[in-house]
Amino acid sequence: MRWLIIGAIGAIGISGRAWLARTSCVVMLLASLIATVRPATNALAQGSQQWFSAWTVSHNVRETAPALSNSTVRMLVRPTISGASLRIKLENTLGQGPVAFSGAFIGVADTGASLMPGTNTKLTFNGGPGLSLAPGAGAWSDPVALDVKAFRRLAVSLNVASASDISTHTLGLATNYYAPGSLGSETSGGGFMPVPRRAAGTMVDAFPFYWLAAVDVLSPVVSGTIVAFGDSITDGRCSTTENDVVLPDKYQRWLDVLAGRLSSRPAGEIKAIANAGIAGNRIVSGGNGPPGLDRLDRDVLERAGATHVIFFEGTNDIAGGATAAQVIAASQQIIDRVHAKGLSIIGVTIIPRGRPALTGWSPDMEVQRVAVNAWIRTQANFDAIIDFASLLKGGPVYSGSESIKAEFNCDYTHPSAAGYKAMGEFIDLGLFRSSRRETARASLEHGLTWHAADGARRK
């Protein structure tokens, strides 16, 4: 519904019982509309404890190696907000067989696979220590009290009783570990070794995550979760590359920079960041991992406390042969579904991809990219726009083309670490001060007109 118009409540020319009857009807209608706009979880209420997705990954491949039955995996996560309680989500999204966990633990990471003494805490699932997940299933742990500090790394340890395959996020860019036996309760890192850096059939030095999908944190001062929905530029390809070597544990994505900036805001303006990027992902079909239209609910709309979505996809669709019209039509579906959930959606222009040898990017693909960007800038009903294409625009490599600016370029497709830093610093934090739900609710409460396309409030 593109327009939501609430007329003035005052009933001019009506008096007495007629006025009261008319007013009562209007008030009842107004209350009903406000109820439909207000978030079910009331995630934006200040001074109360609410859940927010503080760290996430999106699963994109099924792995069959290493063999992990009767072993432990220990994965390091970096929450973007602070709090006093947390819960985790495990997923068997892409597994073709069931997986059984006999135990799960979370503690503050020390060096390597070791934990800070006294911090390793047992997790339960519906009150029990174990959990089995059928193919495609996911489950939340019970909440547990833990002192969570923004950007202080935590270690999630899973005792894997049996698994024939692994639901995986490939490009984790963090060193994770595994060991034979059930060592999840151990504070020591002894016996653990880094998980293999190559995901079968995908990228080298990707540093994958196994089964873990989200860490939610309970916080009274955070005002929402920003979910970044994208491909490898959101996932962080090239963000830690130095001298052609991919390094882990550096946290230099544009989202990492943005999260740092948001964490220093006053209470009520602090936002959590959920990364829903998958390297090689497309909106419609093909590419790496489930396409955007298929994974939108699970990876974006179901994230706890979500208020804003940053949508940054399309380049891989075009590289795979999609036309601008196809990318625009698919993007419009994303916009409509996000708006239907009452969330704000911020569109991002597709960055330059021209390269001297034209490998993987043709002049026709450039025409499609320019057309999509024109639609984003002038016609799309995003609530706001982040113009990364203009920020990163470099000189032409052939007539009518653009490449990534030299000082921000890694491989003519992805920004370098310097480029990611510039991107994270480029974003106007004012985009996140109020959400679509908040603005619509305020409009209803004050008899204003809410325009869904541009977020304007009008008398």
C-alpha positions in Angstrom: 0.0 0.0 0.0 1.9 3.0 -1.3 -0.1 5.7 0.6 -1.5 5.6 4.1 -3.7 8.7 4.7 -5.2 9.5 8.0 -7.7 12.5 7.8 -8.1 15.0 10.6 -9.9 13.6 13.5 -11.9 16.8 14.2 -15.4 16.6 12.8 -16.2 20.2 11.8 -19.9 21.0 11.8 -20.8 18.0 13.9 -21.9 18.4 17.4 -23.4 16.6 20.4 -24.0 12.8 20.1 -23.2 12.8 16.4 -19.8 14.3 17.1 -19.1 11.8 19.9 -20.2 8.9 17.7 -18.0 10.1 14.8 -15.0 10.7 17.1 -15.4 7.2 18.7 -15.3 5.6 15.3 -12.3 7.5 14.2 -10.4 6.8 17.4 -11.2 3.0 17.1 -10.0 3.1 13.5 -6.8 5.0 14.5 -6.1 2.5 17.3 -6.5 -0.4 14.9 -4.1 1.2 12.4 -1.5 2.0 15.0 -1.7 -1.6 16.2 -0.9 -2.9 12.7 2.1 -0.6 12.4 3.6 -1.1 15.8 6.3 -3.9 15.9 5.1 -7.1 17.5 8.2 -7.2 19.7 8.1 -3.4 20.4 11.8 -3.5 19.6 12.2 0.2 19.7 10.9 0.7 23.2 13.6 2.5 25.2 14.4 1.4 28.8 13.2 -2.2 28.3 15.2 -5.3 27.4 14.8 -6.4 23.7 16.5 -8.9 21.5 18.7 -7.7 18.6 20.7 -9.7 16.1 24.2 -8.7 17.1 26.2 -11.1 14.8 25.0 -13.2 11.8 26.1 -15.2 8.8 24.0 -16.6 5.9 24.6 -20.2 4.9 25.5 -20.7 1.3 27.0 -24.2 0.7 26.8 -27.8 1.9 30.1 -29.4 2.9 31.0 -33.0 3.3 34.5 -32.5 4.7 36.0 -32.5 7.3 34.2 -35.4 8.9 32.8 -33.9 12.1 30.9 -36.8 13.9 32.2 -37.2 17.4 34.1 -33.9 17.3 33.9 -30.3 18.5 33.8 -27.2 16.5 34.7 -23.8 18.1 33.7 -20.7 16.2 34.6 -17.1 17.1 32.0 -14.4 16.8 32.2 -10.6 17.3 28.9 -9.1 18.5 28.3 -5.5 17.4 26.4 -4.4 20.6 26.7 -4.9 24.4 24.3 -6.6 26.7 23.8 -8.9 29.7 22.2 -11.9 28.0 22.3 -13.8 24.7 21.0 -16.7 22.6 22.4 -18.4 19.5 20.7 -19.8 16.4 21.9 -23.0 14.8 20.9 -23.9 11.3 21.0 -27.0 9.1 19.8 -24.9 6.2 21.7 -26.6 3.4 22.4 -30.0 5.1 20.9 -33.0 3.3 21.2 -35.2 6.4 20.3 -34.6 10.1 22.9 -33.3 12.6 22.9 -34.0 16.3 24.7 -31.9 18.9 25.3 -33.3 22.4 26.3 -30.0 23.9 26.9 -26.3 23.3 28.8 -23.7 25.1 29.7 -20.0 24.8 32.5 -18.0 26.4 34.8 -15.1 26.0 37.6 -15.8 23.5 41.2 -15.5 24.6 44.1 -16.4 22.2 43.7 -19.1 19.5 41.0 -21.6 20.5 41.4 -20.9 24.2 38.8 -19.1 26.4 39.1 -16.6 29.2 39.0 -18.6 32.5 35.6 -18.7 34.2 33.6 -17.5 31.2 32.6 -20.7 29.3 28.9 -21.1 29.8 26.6 -24.0 29.0 23.8 -23.5 26.5 20.5 -25.4 26.5 17.8 -25.9 23.9 14.3 -26.2 25.4 16.0 -27.0 28.7 18.1 -29.8 27.4 21.8 -29.9 26.6 21.4 -31.5 23.2 19.7 -30.7 19.9 19.0 -32.5 16.6 18.3 -30.6 13.4 16.6 -32.1 10.4 17.7 -31.0 6.9 16.6 -27.4 6.4 15.8 -26.8 10.1 17.0 -24.2 12.6 16.7 -23.7 16.3 17.4 -21.1 19.0 19.1 -21.8 22.3 17.6 -20.8 25.5 18.7 -17.3 26.7 21.8 -17.3 29.0 23.2 -14.6 31.2 26.6 -13.4 29.9 28.5 -10.1 30.0 28.5 -9.2 26.3 30.7 -6.3 25.2 30.5 -4.9 21.7 33.4 -6.2 19.5 34.8 -8.4 22.2 35.0 -11.9 20.6 33.0 -14.8 21.9 33.7 -18.5 21.2 30.7 -20.8 20.5 31.6 -24.5 21.0 29.4 -27.3 19.6 29.9 -30.9 20.5 28.9 -32.7 17.3 27.5 -36.2 18.0 26.8 -37.1 14.4 26.8 -35.3 11.1 27.0 -36.6 7.5 27.4 -33.1 6.1 27.8 -29.4 7.2 25.6 -26.4 6.5 28.2 -23.7 6.0 28.9 -20.0 5.5 32.0 -19.9 3.4 33.5 -16.4 3.6 33.7 -16.0 7.4 37.2 -14.3 7.5 37.7 -15.5 11.1 39.8 -18.4 12.3 37.5 -21.2 13.6 38.6 -24.5 15.1 37.7 -28.1 15.4 39.0 -31.1 17.5 38.2 -34.8 17.9 36.0 -35.7 20.9 33.6 -33.6 23.1 35.7 -30.6 24.2 33.1 -27.9 24.2 33.2 -27.5 27.9 37.0 -27.1 28.0 38.6 -23.6 28.4 41.9 -24.7 26.9 42.5 -24.6 23.2 44.6 -27.8 23.4 43.6 -30.3 20.8 41.9 -27.8 18.5 43.2 -27.1 15.0 41.9 -24.5 12.5 39.1 -25.6 10.2 40.1 -26.1 6.6 40.3 -22.8 4.8 39.1 -24.1 1.4 35.4 -24.8 1.1 34.8 -27.5 -1.5 34.0 -26.2 -4.9 34.2 -22.5 -3.8 36.8 -20.1 -2.6 40.3 -20.5 -1.2 41.1 -19.1 2.2 37.5 -18.5 3.1 37.6 -19.4 6.8 34.1 -20.9 7.0 31.5 -21.1 9.8 29.7 -24.4 10.5 26.0 -24.5 11.5 26.1 -21.3 13.5 23.9 -18.6 12.0 23.1 -15.9 14.6 23.9 -14.4 18.0 21.2 -12.3 19.5 21.9 -9.9 22.5 19.4 -8.5 25.0 19.8 -4.8 25.3 18.0 -1.8 26.8 19.9 0.9 24.9 19.9 -0.4 21.3 17.2 1.0 19.0 17.3 -1.6 16.2 19.1 -4.0 13.9 20.4 -3.0 10.5 20.5 -6.0 8.2 22.9 -5.7 5.3 21.6 -7.9 2.4 24.2 -8.4 -0.2 26.9 -10.4 -2.0 30.7 -10.6 -1.8 31.1 -6.8 -1.3 29.0 -7.1 1.9 30.5 -10.5 2.8 33.9 -8.8 2.7 35.9 -10.3 -0.2 39.2 -8.4 -0.5 38.7 -6.6 2.8 41.6 -8.4 4.5 43.8 -9.2 1.5 47.4 -8.1 1.8 50.0 -8.8 -0.9 47.5 -11.3 -2.4 47.1 -13.2 0.8 43.8 -13.4 2.6 44.2 -12.8 6.3 41.6 -13.7 9.0 40.4 -11.8 12.1 40.9 -8.3 10.8 37.3 -7.1 10.7 37.7 -4.5 7.9 34.4 -4.8 6.0 32.4 -1.7 5.4 29.9 -3.1 7.8 32.6 -3.4 10.5 33.4 0.3 10.0 29.7 1.2 10.1 29.2 -0.8 13.3 32.1 0.9 15.0 30.6 4.3 14.2 27.1 3.3 15.4 28.4 1.9 18.7 29.5 5.3 19.8 26.1 6.9 19.4 24.0 7.9 22.4 21.4 5.4 23.8 18.5 5.3 21.4 20.7 5.7 18.3 22.9 2.7 18.8 22.2 0.0 16.2 23.2 -3.6 15.9 24.6 -4.9 12.6 23.5 -8.2 11.0 25.6 -9.3 7.9 23.4 -11.2 5.4 26.1 -11.2 2.7 27.0 -14.2 0.6 29.9 -14.0 -1.8 28.7 -14.7 -5.4 25.0 -14.3 -4.5 22.4 -13.3 -6.9 18.8 -12.0 -6.4 17.0 -14.3 -8.8 18.8 -17.6 -9.6 22.2 -19.1 -10.1 25.2 -17.7 -8.3 26.4 -18.9 -4.9 24.0 -19.9 -2.2 20.2 -19.6 -2.1 19.2 -16.6 -4.3 18.1 -13.4 -2.5 14.4 -13.9 -3.2 14.5 -17.3 -1.6 16.5 -16.4 1.5 15.0 -13.0 2.3 12.7 -14.2 5.0 15.2 -16.4 6.9 18.3 -14.2 6.5 16.7 -10.7 6.7 13.1 -10.4 7.7 13.4 -12.8 10.7 16.4 -11.1 12.3 15.6 -10.0 15.8 14.9 -6.2 16.2 15.3 -5.5 12.5 14.4 -1.9 11.6 16.4 -1.2 8.5 17.6 -3.3 5.5 20.5 -2.2 3.3 20.0 -3.9 -0.1 23.2 -4.2 -2.1 22.9 -6.9 -4.8 22.6 -7.1 -8.6 26.1 -7.1 -9.9 26.3 -10.9 -10.0 22.9 -11.1 -11.7 24.2 -8.8 -14.5 27.5 -10.7 -14.7 25.4 -13.9 -15.2 23.5 -12.4 -18.1 20.5 -10.8 -16.5 19.1 -7.6 -18.0 18.5 -4.4 -16.1 14.7 -5.0 -16.4 15.1 -8.4 -14.7 17.3 -7.0 -11.9 14.8 -4.1 -11.4 11.8 -6.4 -11.3 13.5 -8.7 -8.8 14.6 -5.7 -6.7 11.1 -4.4 -6.6 9.9 -7.7 -5.1 12.5 -7.3 -2.4 11.4 -3.7 -1.7 7.8 -4.7 -1.5 8.4 -7.6 0.8 10.5 -5.5 3.2 8.0 -2.7 3.2 5.2 -5.2 3.9 7.1 -6.1 7.1 7.1 -2.5 8.1 10.9 -2.1 7.7 12.9 0.6 6.0 14.9 -0.4 3.0 17.9 1.5 1.8 19.1 0.9 -1.8 22.8 0.8 -2.8 24.0 1.6 -6.3 26.0 -1.2 -8.1 29.7 -0.2 -8.0 31.9 -0.1 -11.2 33.2 -3.4 -12.5 35.1 -2.4 -15.6 38.5 -3.9 -16.1 41.2 -3.6 -18.8 40.9 -7.1 -20.2 37.1 -7.1 -20.1 37.3 -10.5 -18.4 33.9 -11.2 -16.8 32.4 -7.8 -17.6 31.3 -6.8 -21.1 30.2 -3.4 -22.5 26.6 -4.7 -22.5 26.9 -5.6 -18.9 28.0 -2.0 -18.2 24.9 -0.7 -20.0 22.7 -2.9 -17.7 24.5 -1.6 -14.6 24.1 2.0 -15.6 20.4 1.4 -16.2 19.8 -0.2 -12.8 21.6 2.6 -11.1 19.5 5.2 -12.9 16.4 3.4 -11.6 17.8 3.3 -8.1 18.6 7.0 -8.1 15.4 8.3 -9.8 12.5 5.9 -9.7 12.9 3.1 -7.1 10.8 3.5 -3.9 13.6 2.9 -1.5 13.4 4.8 1.7 16.9 6.1 1.1 19.9 5.5 -1.1 23.6 4.9 -0.5 25.5 5.8 -3.7 28.6 3.6 -3.4 28.9 3.7 -7.2 29.7 7.4 -7.1 32.0 7.1 -4.2 34.1 4.4 -5.8 33.9 5.6 -9.4 37.3 5.7 -11.2 38.3 6.4 -14.8 37.1 4.6 -17.9 38.8 1.4 -19.1 36.9 1.5 -22.4 34.4 3.9 -23.9 31.5 4.5 -21.6 32.8 2.3 -18.8 33.8 2.9 -15.2 36.3 1.1 -13.0 36.9 1.2 -9.2 39.0 4.2 -8.3 42.7 3.1 -8.2 43.3 3.8 -4.5 40.1 1.8 -3.6 40.6 -1.1 -6.0 41.5 -4.7 -5.1 40.6 -6.8 -8.2 38.4 -4.5 -10.4 35.3 -6.2 -8.8 35.9 -5.7 -5.1 37.2 -2.7 -3.1 40.4 -2.9 -1.2 40.7 -2.5 2.5 41.0 1.3 1.9 37.9 1.2 -0.2 35.9 -0.7 2.4 37.0 1.9 5.0 35.8 4.7 2.8 32.5 3.0 2.3 31.9 2.5 6.0 32.7 6.2 6.7 30.6 7.5 3.7 27.3 6.4 5.1 25.1 9.1 6.7 24.2 7.8 10.2 21.1 10.0 10.0 19.6 7.3 7.7 19.0 5.1 10.8 17.7 7.6 13.3 14.1 6.6 12.7 12.6 3.5 11.2 9.7 3.2 8.8 7.5 1.8 11.6 8.4 4.7 14.0 7.7 7.3 11.3 4.4 5.7 10.3 3.3 5.3 13.9 4.1 9.0 14.6 2.2 10.0 11.5 -0.9 8.1 12.7 -0.6 9.5 16.2 -0.4 13.1 15.0 -2.9 12.9 12.1 -0.2 13.2 9.4 0.1 11.6 6.0 2.7 8.9 5.6 4.2 8.5 2.1 5.7 5.1 1.8 8.0 5.8 -1.2 10.1 8.6 0.3 9.5 8.5 4.0 8.0 11.9 4.1 5.5 13.1 6.7 3.0 15.6 5.5 0.0 17.5 7.0 
